[in-house]
C-alpha cells in the first residue's frame, strides 16, 4: 500500500479543515493510506474525509496511550515522543502534504525535506523545496501524478 503523510495545525482554520477533509476523501478514493499526527484540526479533517470514503488512517501519536487520537484514526502508533514524533510522521509517507500549520508543521516540513520527500503545501510555510499550491484540484492532480495515477 502507498502512504501519504498529511501535516498541519491541530487548531486549523475553517478553510484548512475543509481542504484537509476534501483531500482525505480524494486520497482514500486513490487507495492511499493517510498517515498523520492523529490529533485534532488538519489531522482530524483528513482522517474524517478518508474514513467517509472507506480509507485507512494511521495516527502517529505523541503519547504512550494514544488518548488524544481523533475518532477517525484506525491505527494508533503510540510513541510517547510528544513533538519528537514529527520525523516519524513524515518518514511514514511516500510524499507529504502540508496544510497551514505552525512550528510543529514547520519542523515536519524540514524533516521531510531532509529525507528527500516530495512536499506539497497549501497556505503553509514558504520554504525552498515545498511546492505551494492553492487549490484542492491541483493538489489532487500532483498527488495522482506522483503515485502514477494521473
C-alpha positions in Angstrom: 0.0 0.0 0.0 1.1 3.5 -0.7 1.0 6.1 2.1 0.7 9.8 2.1 1.6 11.9 5.1 -0.6 14.9 5.8 0.7 17.5 8.3 -0.8 20.7 9.7 -2.1 22.5 12.7 -4.1 20.9 15.4 -6.0 24.3 15.5 -7.0 24.5 11.9 -9.0 27.4 10.4 -12.3 26.5 8.8 -10.6 26.7 5.4 -7.8 24.5 6.4 -10.2 21.9 7.9 -12.3 22.0 4.7 -9.3 21.5 2.4 -7.9 18.6 4.6 -11.3 17.0 4.7 -11.7 17.1 0.9 -8.2 15.8 0.4 -8.8 12.9 2.8 -11.7 11.9 0.6 -9.7 12.1 -2.6 -6.7 10.2 -1.1 -9.0 7.4 0.1 -10.5 7.2 -3.4 -6.9 6.8 -4.7 -6.4 3.9 -2.3 -3.8 5.8 -0.3 -3.2 5.2 3.4 -3.4 8.5 5.2 -0.7 9.0 7.9 -0.8 12.0 10.2 -0.2 13.1 13.8 -3.6 11.7 14.8 -4.9 14.6 16.7 -7.4 17.5 16.0 -7.6 20.1 13.3 -6.0 19.2 10.0 -5.2 15.7 11.2 -8.8 15.1 12.2 -10.2 16.5 9.0 -8.0 14.4 6.7 -8.9 11.3 8.6 -12.6 12.1 8.6 -12.6 12.6 4.9 -10.6 9.4 4.3 -12.9 7.3 6.6 -16.0 8.6 4.9 -14.6 7.1 1.6 -13.6 3.8 3.3 -9.9 4.7 3.5 -7.4 3.6 6.1 -5.9 6.1 8.6 -2.9 6.0 10.8 -2.1 8.3 13.6 1.5 8.6 14.9 0.5 9.6 18.5 2.5 11.8 20.9 1.6 9.8 24.0 2.2 6.3 25.2 -1.6 5.5 25.3 -3.0 7.4 22.3 -5.7 9.1 24.4 -5.6 12.2 22.2 -6.4 10.3 18.9 -9.2 11.7 16.9 -12.2 9.4 16.4 -11.3 8.8 12.7 -7.9 7.2 13.4 -7.9 3.4 12.5 -4.4 2.5 13.7 -2.7 4.4 16.5 1.0 4.2 16.8 1.7 5.3 20.4 5.2 6.8 20.6 5.5 8.6 23.9 7.7 11.1 22.0 5.5 14.2 22.0 6.7 16.6 19.3 9.7 14.4 18.7 7.4 12.1 16.8 7.4 14.6 13.9 10.1 12.8 11.8 8.2 9.6 12.1 5.0 11.1 10.7 6.8 12.4 7.5 9.0 9.4 7.2 5.9 7.2 7.0 4.6 8.9 3.9 5.8 8.3 0.3 5.1 12.0 -0.1 3.9 14.8 2.2 1.1 17.4 2.0 1.3 20.3 4.4 -1.8 22.4 5.2 -1.4 25.6 7.1 0.4 24.9 10.4 2.7 26.4 12.9 6.1 25.4 14.3 5.3 21.7 14.5 4.4 21.7 10.9 7.5 23.7 10.0 9.6 21.1 11.8 7.9 18.3 9.9 8.5 20.1 6.6 12.2 20.4 7.5 12.4 16.7 8.3 10.5 15.7 5.1 13.0 17.8 3.0 15.9 16.3 4.8 14.5 12.8 4.0 14.2 13.8 0.3 10.4 13.7 0.3 8.2 15.5 -2.2 6.4 18.1 -0.3 3.3 20.0 -1.4 2.0 22.9 0.6 -1.4 24.6 0.9 -1.2 28.0 2.7 1.8 26.8 4.7 5.4 27.9 5.3 7.2 29.3 2.3 10.3 27.1 2.4 12.6 26.2 -0.5 11.7 22.7 -1.6 8.0 23.0 -0.8 5.7 23.3 -3.9 3.0 25.7 -2.8 -0.4 25.0 -4.5 -3.6 27.0 -3.9 -6.4 24.5 -4.9 -7.6 21.1 -3.9 -7.9 20.1 -7.5 -4.2 21.0 -8.2 -3.0 19.1 -5.1 -5.0 16.0 -6.2 -3.5 16.3 -9.7 0.0 16.4 -8.3 -0.6 13.5 -5.9 -2.1 11.4 -8.7 0.9 12.2 -10.9 3.3 11.3 -8.1 1.7 7.9 -7.5 1.4 7.2 -11.2 -2.4 7.5 -11.3 -2.7 10.7 -13.2 
